[in-house]
Amino acid sequence: MFAWKMASSLVLAAAIAAPFPASAQISDDVVKIGVLTDMNGPASTPTGQGSVTAAQMAVDDFGGKVLGKPISVIVGDHQLKPDIGASIARRWYDTEQVDLIVDVPVSAVGLAVQNIANEKKRLLIVHSTGTADFHGKFCSPYAIQWVFDTRALAVGTAQAVVKRGGDSWFFLTDDYAFGHALEKDASAVIVKNGGKVVGSVRLPFATPDVSSFILQAQASKAKIIGIAAGPPNNTNEIKAAGEFGIFKGGQQMAGLLVLITDIHALGLPAAQGLLLTTSFYWDMDDKTREWSKRYFAKMNRMPTMWQAGVYSSVMNYLNAVKESGTDEPLKVAAKMREKPIEDFFSRHGRLREDNLMVHDLMLVQVKKPEESKYPWDYYKVLTTISGDDAFGPPDTACSLVKK
């Protein structure tokens, strides 16, 4: 009897002392998140240290531990080079026991890192990788796309602008896969909605002088000059357009990928009137303002959609680890798909079977200087674009999609 009572007491004591289920399993007794980003190059302002800060904010807000184990954040600089990005990812997964890699600006690097994640069977969530092929023909059960893809931005902007009367377009397109995808997707939507594309010109990445290309766009007489480009070409084109009187001549520019840090760098006098689609705007409501002001206190600038998305995904990942009782990648991803994703970043969000996080986007217009009432008050929200309309149905080329 004494032995039975002692055993019962020990079991009870163990049950009381154990804060987590016996089935909880964290590999290597730490959850390690690697922010793989561009720390000093052209993408460093909209990603870079801001993405690192956002990831660390999520970890701190979560409490620094999950299932009783510490959470750590490490940083890598891939310098916008696919081989360097893949090499860092391989080392992180193989020897540093990284459980999740996040951010990864530019599609070429994102796809290279995706290959490693698939090979090593570890999780990857991208925020600044835009190619729709990521969740299409190259989709992987280990790789998640959280913030945007080329189709959503192109379709969202083109469809909304054509419906508002902008039915003739000329494209300034970055001459690599990302720019080509933006132009292709936007053109299809323009034609489908009764508009026309009168021409396009392709610019090498980081072209120092865009004057001749702007003059071609101006001479086209198109109502809308579509910018199928990211930094730095997009900002150079917007600035040059103002100098050549594009806006005064009655033409408008629509940016298929423009970030709030681009607008800040340009200034409202140069960027005013620009139309663009975004997944996030810091001044949209009380929830976006509360988080963004905390971020601002650390970074002294407002977050881009990519940086806000890093926080959102890391927080959702950690909650999924907690709820599933493990950091096993496929179980965590499955848990993330179980319920809607509603937070300050995502409206009507859900993680789809193809590992694309579908959520609402916004068509916004950059304010005139006299319309801006306080610092970073840059956008007028013109309309909300539903996630289903922007992202479209799952690509049947994805092996994860049920046929």
C-alpha positions as CSV (number, residue, x, y, z in Angstrom):
1,M,0.0,0.0,0.0
2,F,2.8,2.4,0.9
3,A,4.6,1.7,-2.3
4,W,1.4,2.2,-4.3
5,K,0.8,5.6,-2.5
6,M,4.4,6.7,-3.2
7,A,4.1,5.8,-6.8
8,S,0.8,7.6,-7.1
9,S,2.3,10.7,-5.4
10,L,5.2,10.7,-7.8
11,V,3.0,10.4,-10.9
12,L,0.8,13.3,-9.5
13,A,3.8,15.4,-8.8
14,A,5.2,14.8,-12.2
15,A,1.9,15.7,-13.8
16,I,1.7,18.9,-11.8
17,A,5.3,19.8,-12.6
18,A,5.0,19.1,-16.3
19,P,3.6,22.3,-18.0
20,F,3.4,20.7,-21.5
21,P,2.1,17.4,-22.8
22,A,4.4,14.4,-22.7
23,S,4.1,14.2,-26.5
24,A,5.6,17.7,-27.0
25,Q,8.8,17.4,-29.1
26,I,11.2,20.1,-30.0
27,S,14.3,19.0,-32.0
28,D,17.6,20.0,-30.4
29,D,15.7,21.7,-27.5
30,V,15.5,25.0,-29.4
31,V,13.3,26.5,-32.1
32,K,15.7,28.4,-34.4
33,I,14.5,30.9,-37.0
34,G,16.9,32.2,-39.7
35,V,16.2,35.5,-41.4
36,L,17.8,35.2,-44.8
37,T,17.8,38.6,-46.4
38,D,19.7,41.4,-48.1
39,M,21.4,43.4,-45.4
40,N,23.3,46.0,-47.5
41,G,22.0,45.8,-51.1
42,P,19.1,47.3,-53.1
43,A,16.5,45.3,-51.2
44,S,17.9,46.0,-47.7
45,T,15.6,48.9,-46.9
46,P,12.3,47.1,-47.6
47,T,13.7,43.9,-46.1
48,G,17.1,43.7,-44.3
49,Q,17.3,44.8,-40.7
50,G,13.6,45.6,-40.7
51,S,12.8,42.0,-41.4
52,V,15.2,40.9,-38.6
53,T,13.5,43.3,-36.2
54,A,10.0,42.1,-37.2
55,A,11.0,38.5,-36.6
56,Q,12.5,39.3,-33.2
57,M,9.4,41.3,-32.2
58,A,7.3,38.3,-32.9
59,V,9.6,36.1,-30.8
60,D,9.6,38.6,-27.9
61,D,5.8,39.1,-28.1
62,F,5.4,35.3,-28.0
63,G,7.4,35.2,-24.8
64,G,10.8,33.9,-26.1
65,K,9.9,30.3,-25.5
66,V,7.6,27.7,-27.0
67,L,6.7,24.4,-25.4
68,G,9.2,25.3,-22.7
69,K,12.1,25.6,-25.2
70,P,13.9,28.8,-26.1
71,I,13.4,30.5,-29.5
72,S,16.4,32.1,-31.2
73,V,16.7,34.3,-34.3
74,I,19.8,34.3,-36.5
75,V,20.6,36.4,-39.6
76,G,22.2,35.7,-43.0
77,D,23.0,38.0,-45.9
78,H,22.6,36.3,-49.3
79,Q,23.6,39.5,-51.2
80,L,20.9,38.8,-53.7
81,K,22.9,35.9,-55.1
82,P,21.1,32.5,-55.5
83,D,24.3,30.5,-54.9
84,I,25.1,32.3,-51.6
85,G,21.5,32.0,-50.5
86,A,21.4,28.3,-51.2
87,S,24.8,27.8,-49.4
88,I,23.6,29.6,-46.3
89,A,20.4,27.7,-46.3
90,R,22.2,24.3,-46.6
91,R,24.5,25.2,-43.7
92,W,21.7,26.4,-41.5
93,Y,19.6,23.3,-42.1
94,D,22.5,20.8,-41.9
95,T,24.8,22.1,-39.2
96,E,23.0,24.9,-37.3
97,Q,19.7,23.1,-36.9
98,V,17.6,26.0,-38.2
99,D,13.9,25.0,-38.1
100,L,12.5,27.9,-40.2
101,I,14.0,30.3,-42.8
102,V,12.0,33.5,-43.5
103,D,12.1,36.6,-45.8
104,V,14.4,35.8,-48.8
105,P,14.1,38.8,-51.2
106,V,14.2,38.3,-55.0
107,S,12.7,35.3,-56.7
108,A,15.9,33.8,-58.0
109,V,17.2,33.4,-54.5
110,G,13.8,32.3,-53.1
111,L,13.6,29.5,-55.6
112,A,17.2,28.4,-54.9
113,V,16.5,28.3,-51.2
114,Q,13.2,26.5,-51.8
115,N,15.1,23.6,-53.5
116,I,17.3,23.3,-50.3
117,A,14.3,23.4,-48.0
118,N,12.6,20.6,-50.0
119,E,15.8,18.5,-50.1
120,K,16.4,18.9,-46.3
121,K,12.7,18.7,-45.4
122,R,12.7,21.9,-43.4
123,L,10.3,24.8,-43.4
124,L,10.7,28.0,-45.5
125,I,8.3,31.0,-45.5
126,V,9.1,33.7,-48.1
127,H,7.8,37.2,-47.9
128,S,9.8,39.1,-50.6
129,T,10.0,36.3,-53.1
130,G,7.2,37.2,-55.6
131,T,7.2,34.6,-58.5
132,A,3.9,32.8,-58.7
133,D,5.8,29.7,-59.7
134,F,6.9,29.4,-56.1
135,H,3.4,28.0,-55.3
136,G,2.8,26.8,-58.8
137,K,5.0,24.4,-60.8
138,F,7.7,24.6,-58.1
139,C,5.5,24.2,-55.1
140,S,6.7,22.3,-52.1
141,P,5.1,21.0,-48.9
142,Y,7.9,22.7,-47.0
143,A,7.8,26.1,-48.7
144,I,5.1,28.8,-47.9
145,Q,4.5,32.1,-49.7
146,W,3.0,34.6,-47.2
147,V,2.7,38.2,-48.5
148,F,2.2,38.5,-52.3
149,D,2.9,37.0,-55.7
150,T,3.4,38.6,-59.1
151,R,-0.1,37.6,-60.2
152,A,-1.8,39.2,-57.2
153,L,-0.1,42.5,-57.6
154,A,-0.4,42.6,-61.4
155,V,-4.0,41.4,-61.4
156,G,-5.0,43.6,-58.4
157,T,-3.6,46.8,-59.9
158,A,-4.5,46.2,-63.6
159,Q,-8.1,45.1,-63.0
160,A,-8.8,47.9,-60.6
161,V,-7.2,50.6,-62.8
162,V,-8.9,49.4,-66.0
163,K,-12.3,49.5,-64.2
164,R,-11.5,53.1,-63.2
165,G,-11.0,54.1,-66.9
166,G,-7.3,53.3,-67.4
167,D,-7.8,51.2,-70.4
168,S,-4.6,51.8,-72.5
169,W,-1.2,50.7,-71.1
170,F,2.5,51.0,-71.9
171,F,4.9,48.9,-69.8
172,L,8.3,49.7,-68.3
173,T,9.5,46.2,-67.5
174,D,12.5,44.9,-65.7
175,D,14.3,42.5,-68.0
176,Y,14.4,39.4,-65.8
177,A,11.8,36.8,-64.8
178,F,10.1,38.9,-62.1
179,G,9.5,41.8,-64.4
180,H,8.4,39.6,-67.3
181,A,5.9,37.8,-65.0
182,L,4.4,41.1,-63.8
183,E,3.9,42.4,-67.4
184,K,2.5,39.1,-68.6
185,D,-0.1,38.7,-65.8
186,A,-1.1,42.4,-65.9
187,S,-1.5,42.3,-69.7
188,A,-3.8,39.3,-69.6
189,V,-6.1,41.1,-67.1
190,I,-6.0,44.4,-69.1
191,V,-7.2,42.6,-72.3
192,K,-9.7,40.5,-70.5
193,N,-11.3,43.6,-69.0
194,G,-11.5,45.4,-72.4
195,G,-8.3,47.4,-72.3
196,K,-5.3,47.2,-74.6
197,V,-1.5,47.2,-74.2
198,V,0.0,49.6,-76.8
199,G,3.6,48.7,-76.1
200,S,6.4,47.9,-73.7
201,V,10.2,48.4,-73.2
202,R,12.5,46.3,-71.1
203,L,15.2,47.7,-68.8
204,P,18.3,46.0,-67.4
205,F,18.3,45.7,-63.7
206,A,19.5,48.8,-61.8
207,T,19.7,50.9,-65.0
208,P,21.4,54.2,-64.0
209,D,19.7,56.3,-66.7
210,V,16.0,55.6,-67.5
211,S,15.4,58.8,-69.5
212,S,15.1,57.2,-73.0
213,F,12.7,54.6,-71.7
214,I,10.4,57.2,-70.1
215,L,10.3,59.2,-73.3
216,Q,9.2,56.1,-75.2
217,A,6.4,55.6,-72.6
218,Q,5.4,59.2,-72.9
219,A,5.3,59.1,-76.7
220,S,3.0,56.1,-76.6
221,K,0.1,58.3,-75.4
222,A,-1.1,55.4,-73.2
223,K,-3.3,56.5,-70.3
224,I,-1.4,54.3,-67.9
225,I,2.3,53.6,-67.8
226,G,2.7,50.3,-66.0
227,I,5.9,49.8,-63.9
228,A,6.6,46.1,-64.0
229,A,9.7,46.5,-61.9
230,G,11.0,46.5,-58.3
231,P,13.7,48.6,-56.7
232,P,15.7,50.4,-57.8
233,N,14.3,50.8,-61.4
234,N,10.8,51.5,-60.1
235,T,11.8,54.6,-58.1
236,N,14.1,55.9,-60.8
237,E,11.2,55.6,-63.3
238,I,8.7,57.4,-61.1
239,K,11.2,60.2,-60.4
240,A,12.1,60.6,-64.0
241,A,8.4,60.6,-65.0
242,G,7.8,63.6,-62.8
243,E,10.8,65.4,-64.3
244,F,9.5,64.8,-67.8
245,G,6.0,66.0,-67.0
246,I,4.3,62.7,-67.4
247,F,1.6,63.4,-64.8
248,K,1.1,67.0,-66.0
249,G,0.5,65.7,-69.4
250,G,-2.4,63.6,-68.2
251,Q,-0.8,60.2,-68.1
252,Q,-0.8,58.1,-64.9
253,M,1.7,55.6,-63.6
254,A,0.7,52.3,-62.0
255,G,3.3,50.5,-59.9
256,L,3.0,46.7,-59.9
257,L,5.5,46.5,-57.1
258,V,6.0,49.7,-55.1
259,L,6.7,49.7,-51.3
260,I,6.1,52.5,-48.8
261,T,9.8,52.9,-48.3
262,D,10.1,53.7,-52.1
263,I,7.5,56.4,-51.7
264,H,9.3,57.8,-48.6
265,A,12.6,57.9,-50.6
266,L,10.9,59.6,-53.6
267,G,8.8,62.1,-51.6
268,L,5.2,63.0,-52.3
269,P,6.0,65.7,-54.8
270,A,7.5,63.1,-57.1
271,A,5.3,60.2,-56.3
272,Q,1.9,61.9,-56.0
273,G,-0.9,60.3,-58.0
274,L,0.8,56.9,-58.4
275,L,-1.5,53.9,-58.2
276,L,-0.3,50.7,-56.6
277,T,-1.5,47.5,-54.8
278,T,-0.2,46.5,-51.4
279,S,-0.9,43.8,-48.9
280,F,-0.4,46.1,-45.9
281,Y,-0.6,49.8,-45.0
282,W,0.6,50.9,-41.5
283,D,-2.2,53.6,-41.2
284,M,-5.1,51.4,-42.2
285,D,-6.7,50.9,-38.8
286,D,-6.0,50.8,-35.1
287,K,-4.4,47.3,-35.2
288,T,-2.0,48.3,-38.0
289,R,-1.1,51.5,-36.3
290,E,-0.5,49.9,-32.9
291,W,2.0,47.4,-34.3
292,S,3.6,49.8,-36.7
293,K,4.3,52.4,-34.1
294,R,6.1,49.8,-32.0
295,Y,8.1,48.9,-35.1
296,F,8.8,52.5,-35.8
297,A,10.2,53.0,-32.3
298,K,12.9,50.4,-33.2
299,M,13.6,51.2,-36.8
300,N,12.7,54.9,-37.2
301,R,10.6,54.2,-40.3
302,M,7.3,52.5,-41.0
303,P,7.3,48.8,-42.1
304,T,6.8,47.6,-45.6
305,M,4.3,44.8,-46.4
306,W,7.2,42.4,-46.4
307,Q,8.4,43.3,-42.9
308,A,4.9,43.3,-41.4
309,G,4.4,39.9,-43.1
310,V,7.6,38.5,-41.4
311,Y,6.1,39.2,-38.0
312,S,2.7,37.8,-39.0
313,S,4.2,34.5,-40.3
314,V,6.6,34.0,-37.4
315,M,3.8,34.5,-34.9
316,N,1.5,32.1,-36.7
317,Y,4.3,29.6,-37.0
318,L,5.1,29.7,-33.3
319,N,1.4,29.3,-32.4
320,A,1.3,26.3,-34.7
321,V,4.3,24.7,-33.0
322,K,2.6,25.3,-29.6
323,E,-0.7,23.8,-30.7
324,S,0.7,20.8,-32.5
325,G,3.2,20.0,-29.7
326,T,6.1,19.7,-32.1
327,D,8.4,21.5,-34.5
328,E,8.1,18.7,-37.1
329,P,7.7,20.7,-40.3
330,L,4.8,19.0,-42.0
331,K,2.7,18.8,-38.8
332,V,3.3,22.5,-38.1
333,A,2.4,23.5,-41.7
334,A,-0.8,21.4,-41.4
335,K,-1.7,23.1,-38.2
336,M,-1.2,26.5,-39.9
337,R,-3.7,25.5,-42.5
338,E,-6.4,24.5,-40.0
339,K,-7.9,27.9,-39.3
340,P,-8.3,31.4,-40.7
341,I,-5.3,33.8,-40.5
342,E,-6.6,37.0,-39.0
343,D,-4.2,39.5,-37.5
344,F,-3.0,43.1,-38.0
345,F,-1.4,42.1,-41.3
346,S,-3.9,39.7,-42.8
347,R,-7.6,40.2,-43.6
348,H,-9.7,37.1,-44.6
349,G,-6.4,35.1,-44.7
350,R,-6.0,31.4,-45.1
351,L,-3.1,29.1,-45.9
352,R,-4.1,27.2,-49.0
353,E,-3.2,23.6,-50.0
354,D,-0.6,25.0,-52.4
355,N,1.1,26.8,-49.4
356,L,0.0,30.2,-50.6
357,M,-1.4,32.5,-47.9
358,V,-4.3,34.1,-49.6
359,H,-5.6,37.4,-48.1
360,D,-7.1,40.7,-49.1
361,L,-5.1,43.4,-50.8
362,M,-5.7,47.2,-51.3
363,L,-5.5,49.4,-54.3
364,V,-4.1,52.7,-53.1
365,Q,-3.1,56.1,-54.5
366,V,-0.2,58.2,-53.3
367,K,-1.5,61.4,-51.8
368,K,-0.6,64.9,-52.9
369,P,1.7,66.7,-50.5
370,E,-1.1,69.0,-49.3
371,E,-3.3,65.9,-48.5
372,S,-0.7,64.4,-46.1
373,K,-1.4,65.4,-42.5
374,Y,1.5,63.7,-40.6
375,P,4.8,61.8,-41.3
376,W,4.3,58.6,-43.4
377,D,0.7,59.6,-44.2
378,Y,1.1,58.6,-47.9
379,Y,-1.8,56.5,-49.1
380,K,-5.5,56.9,-49.9
381,V,-7.1,53.5,-49.9
382,L,-9.3,53.4,-53.1
383,T,-10.7,49.8,-52.8
384,T,-10.2,46.4,-51.2
385,I,-9.3,43.5,-53.5
386,S,-10.4,40.1,-52.2
387,G,-7.7,37.5,-51.9
388,D,-9.6,35.1,-54.2
389,D,-9.8,37.8,-57.0
390,A,-6.2,38.8,-56.6
391,F,-4.5,35.5,-56.2
392,G,-6.9,33.4,-58.3
393,P,-7.4,29.7,-57.9
394,P,-4.6,27.2,-57.1
395,D,-2.3,26.4,-60.1
396,T,-3.0,22.9,-61.2
397,A,0.7,22.6,-62.0
398,C,1.3,22.4,-58.3
399,S,1.6,18.8,-57.2
400,L,-0.1,19.6,-53.9
401,V,-3.3,20.7,-55.5
402,K,-6.0,18.0,-55.7
403,K,-6.9,17.4,-59.3
